[in-house]
Amino acid sequence: MTDTTETISDKFNRDLIAQDITLAILNAEPPTELFHYTNPAALVSIAQTHELWASRVGYLNDASEHTIAYSTISDVIKEELARNRDDSDVKYLEELADMARACSSGGFTFVVSFSEVGDLLSHWRAYVPQGGYSLGFDTAKLKSVVEPQGWSLLRCVYDADEQRALTRLVVARLLHWYRVHVDVQDSSHDDLVSWGRANIGLWMWAVSSTFKHASYAEEREWRLVNFSLNNAMTTRPRLCQKFRAGKGIIIPYVTVNVAAPDGGICVSLIIVSPGPYQELAGQSACDLLLNLSGGPIETRYAKAPHRSL
């Protein structure tokens, strides 16, 4: 008689709860166009190489991102521990908390930032204070190109209540799964803990790059996220980490190929930043992309009243 009992290993591979929730909720339907702010030197590089640079999440400008993700999951687990008296549940939850702590730095998670807003004064000031461009990417084309490379397009979450609600959902699902399987024959506590820790790791790697402080909400940011270097079991393409010089620090990054299937890059619109030479800046950028893609690029000019002095 053939044993058809599903092993914990089988369930581990099938029931990656945190990954399912991450993709279902954070990977909401994006707008048809997303914008990437960049300076002239970076635009030349993007046009010539058809690549974007994705920085490691621990080296981003907003230092609070790691603390938000970890403090949220830590608080949720503490809430669960406070109302839980079952020794087995407590031990399991403590293991989840330990894994969350270990993953709180974001590990080898890499991101590229986009915004729903193509002409935002705070973005011009922060990212291209000396002048630059906002590249309007065709979102459908972008996803079709980057997803086979192992990248997910996730929305950022700024509301603290939503962050907590999403995290409660993940912890509740993981605890429920543990309770259902803990008494199943051949289901050892260690196997279940390993599975739970893996799920919390996936969740932390995702939210360390998407949970942001409410003060950044006007950015309406989306991010290309890849954490395959964190996961030895992944079937996604492996990334090759590179390094660039930052302001007083060396920044790890990887590249993302954004070449459009029909040539050029997945850009359909350029918005030129405020400045004294807007028309010249727009013309040269269009010429650059036209020479490489062979197709016209719509050009607009920022309306935000800003100049660099």
C-alpha positions in Angstrom: 0.0 0.0 0.0 1.4 3.4 -1.0 1.8 6.0 1.7 0.2 9.1 0.5 0.8 11.1 3.7 2.1 14.6 2.8 5.4 15.3 4.6 6.3 18.5 6.4 8.8 19.1 3.7 6.1 18.9 1.0 3.9 21.2 3.0 6.8 23.6 3.4 7.2 23.9 -0.3 3.5 24.2 -0.9 2.3 26.4 1.9 4.6 29.4 2.0 2.0 31.5 3.7 4.0 34.7 4.2 5.0 34.7 0.6 1.4 34.2 -0.6 0.2 37.1 1.7 3.0 39.3 0.6 2.3 38.9 -3.1 -1.4 39.0 -2.7 -1.6 42.1 -0.6 1.5 44.2 -1.3 1.7 43.2 -5.0 -1.6 45.0 -5.6 -2.5 46.2 -9.1 -0.1 49.0 -9.9 -0.9 52.1 -12.0 -0.3 51.8 -15.7 2.8 54.1 -15.4 5.4 54.4 -12.6 8.2 57.0 -12.4 11.9 56.6 -11.6 13.7 59.8 -10.8 17.3 60.0 -12.0 20.1 62.4 -12.8 21.6 62.9 -16.3 24.7 60.6 -15.8 22.4 57.8 -14.6 20.1 58.3 -17.5 22.9 57.9 -20.0 23.9 54.7 -18.2 20.4 53.4 -18.2 19.9 54.1 -21.9 23.3 52.5 -22.8 23.1 49.4 -20.6 19.3 48.9 -20.4 19.8 48.4 -16.6 18.7 50.0 -13.4 20.7 49.8 -10.2 19.0 48.2 -7.2 20.6 49.1 -3.9 20.7 46.8 -0.9 17.9 47.8 1.5 20.2 48.5 4.5 21.9 51.3 2.5 18.8 53.4 1.6 18.3 56.9 2.8 15.4 56.2 5.2 17.1 54.6 8.2 13.8 53.9 10.0 12.6 51.3 7.5 14.3 48.3 9.3 13.0 49.5 12.7 9.5 49.9 11.5 9.3 46.4 10.1 10.9 44.7 13.1 9.1 46.8 15.8 5.7 46.0 14.1 6.2 42.2 14.0 7.8 42.3 17.5 4.8 44.1 18.9 2.4 41.7 17.2 4.2 38.6 18.5 4.2 40.1 22.0 0.5 40.7 21.8 0.0 37.0 20.9 2.3 35.8 23.7 0.4 37.9 26.2 -2.9 36.1 25.5 -1.4 32.7 24.9 -0.8 30.2 27.7 0.0 27.0 25.8 3.6 26.1 26.3 4.0 24.7 22.8 2.5 27.9 21.2 4.7 30.1 23.3 7.9 28.3 22.3 6.9 28.5 18.6 6.1 32.2 18.9 9.4 32.8 20.6 11.2 31.1 17.7 9.3 33.3 15.3 10.4 36.4 17.2 14.0 35.2 17.2 13.9 34.8 13.4 12.3 38.2 12.9 15.2 39.7 15.0 17.8 37.9 12.8 16.2 39.2 9.6 15.5 42.7 10.8 18.4 44.3 8.9 16.8 43.2 5.6 19.7 41.0 4.7 20.5 40.7 1.0 17.3 42.4 -0.2 17.7 44.8 -3.1 15.3 47.4 -4.3 14.6 49.9 -7.0 12.3 52.8 -6.2 9.4 54.2 -8.3 6.6 56.6 -7.6 3.1 57.0 -8.8 3.8 60.7 -9.1 6.0 61.9 -12.0 6.3 65.5 -11.0 6.8 65.7 -7.2 8.7 68.7 -5.8 10.1 66.7 -2.8 11.5 64.1 -5.2 13.2 66.7 -7.4 14.8 68.2 -4.3 15.8 64.8 -2.8 17.0 62.9 -5.9 18.0 65.3 -8.5 18.7 68.7 -6.8 21.0 69.7 -9.7 18.5 68.7 -12.3 17.4 65.5 -14.0 14.5 63.4 -15.2 11.5 61.4 -14.1 11.3 58.3 -16.4 7.7 57.1 -16.9 7.9 53.3 -17.2 5.1 51.3 -18.8 4.2 49.1 -15.9 2.9 46.1 -17.8 6.0 46.0 -20.0 8.3 46.5 -16.9 6.7 43.6 -15.0 6.9 41.3 -18.1 10.6 41.9 -18.3 11.6 41.9 -14.6 9.4 39.1 -13.1 11.2 36.3 -15.0 14.5 37.7 -13.4 13.0 37.1 -9.9 11.8 40.6 -9.1 8.5 41.5 -7.5 6.8 44.9 -7.9 5.5 45.8 -4.4 3.7 48.8 -3.1 5.0 50.6 0.0 2.7 50.7 3.1 2.8 54.0 5.1 -0.2 53.6 7.4 0.8 52.1 10.8 -2.6 50.5 11.3 -2.3 48.7 7.9 1.2 47.6 8.7 0.1 46.1 11.9 -3.0 44.5 10.4 -1.0 42.8 7.6 1.5 41.5 10.2 -1.2 40.2 12.5 -2.6 38.3 9.5 0.7 36.6 8.8 1.4 35.7 12.5 -2.2 34.4 13.0 -1.9 32.2 9.8 1.4 30.8 10.9 0.2 30.1 14.4 -3.0 28.4 13.0 -0.9 26.3 10.7 1.3 25.2 13.5 -1.6 24.2 15.7 -3.2 22.2 12.9 -0.1 20.2 12.3 1.6 19.9 15.6 -0.2 16.7 16.6 0.1 15.1 13.1 2.1 11.9 13.0 5.7 12.6 11.8 5.3 16.3 12.4 8.1 17.2 14.7 8.2 20.5 16.5 11.6 21.2 15.0 10.3 20.8 11.5 7.3 23.0 12.1 9.6 25.7 13.7 11.9 25.6 10.7 8.9 26.1 8.4 7.6 29.0 10.6 11.0 30.6 10.7 11.3 30.4 7.0 8.0 32.2 6.5 8.8 34.9 9.0 12.1 35.4 7.2 10.3 35.8 3.9 7.9 38.3 5.5 10.7 40.3 7.1 12.7 40.5 3.9 9.6 41.8 2.0 8.4 44.3 4.6 11.8 45.6 5.5 11.7 47.2 2.0 8.0 48.2 1.9 7.0 49.4 5.4 7.8 53.1 5.6 7.1 56.0 8.0 3.9 57.9 7.4 5.8 61.1 6.8 6.9 59.7 3.4 3.3 58.9 2.3 3.2 61.6 -0.4 5.8 59.7 -2.4 3.3 56.9 -3.2 6.2 54.6 -3.8 6.4 51.2 -5.4 9.5 49.1 -5.4 11.1 46.3 -7.4 12.2 43.9 -4.7 14.5 40.9 -4.9 15.6 38.8 -1.8 16.8 35.7 -3.6 20.2 36.0 -2.1 18.6 35.5 1.4 17.0 32.2 0.5 19.2 29.2 -0.2 16.1 27.2 -1.4 15.0 29.7 -4.0 14.5 28.7 -7.6 14.8 32.3 -8.7 17.8 33.5 -10.8 20.8 34.3 -8.5 22.0 37.9 -8.3 25.5 39.1 -8.6 26.3 41.7 -6.0 28.4 44.7 -7.1 29.6 47.8 -5.3 29.6 51.5 -6.0 31.0 54.5 -4.1 28.4 56.5 -2.1 28.8 59.6 0.0 31.4 58.4 2.5 30.4 54.8 2.2 30.5 51.8 -0.3 27.1 50.7 -1.3 26.2 47.2 -2.5 23.9 46.9 -5.5 22.7 44.6 -8.2 21.5 45.4 -11.7 18.1 44.9 -13.2 17.7 44.5 -17.0 14.8 46.7 -18.2 15.3 46.1 -22.0 11.9 46.2 -23.7 11.1 43.2 -25.9 10.8 45.5 -28.9 14.1 47.3 -28.3 15.2 50.2 -26.1 13.9 50.3 -22.5 10.4 50.2 -21.1 10.1 54.0 -20.9 7.2 55.8 -22.6 7.5 59.2 -21.1 10.2 61.6 -19.8 9.4 64.5 -17.4 12.2 67.1 -17.2 13.0 68.6 -13.8 12.6 72.3 -13.1 15.6 74.3 -14.2 16.9 77.0 -16.5 17.5 74.7 -19.5 14.4 72.5 -19.5 13.9 72.4 -23.3 17.5 71.6 -24.0 17.5 69.0 -21.3 14.4 67.4 -22.7 15.6 67.5 -26.3 18.9 65.8 -25.6 17.3 63.1 -23.4 14.8 62.3 -26.2 17.6 62.2 -28.8 19.5 59.8 -26.5 16.6 57.4 -26.1 15.4 57.8 -29.8 18.9 56.7 -31.1 18.8 53.6 -28.9 15.1 52.6 -29.2 14.2 53.9 -32.6 10.8 55.1 -31.3 9.6 58.5 -30.1 9.4 59.3 -26.4 6.8 61.7 -25.1 8.4 64.6 -23.2 6.8 66.8 -20.5 8.2 69.5 -18.4 7.9 69.7 -14.6 5.5 72.4 -13.3 6.9 72.4 -9.8 8.5 75.8 -9.1 12.0 74.9 -8.0 15.5 75.9 -8.9 19.0 75.1 -7.6 21.0 78.0 -6.2 
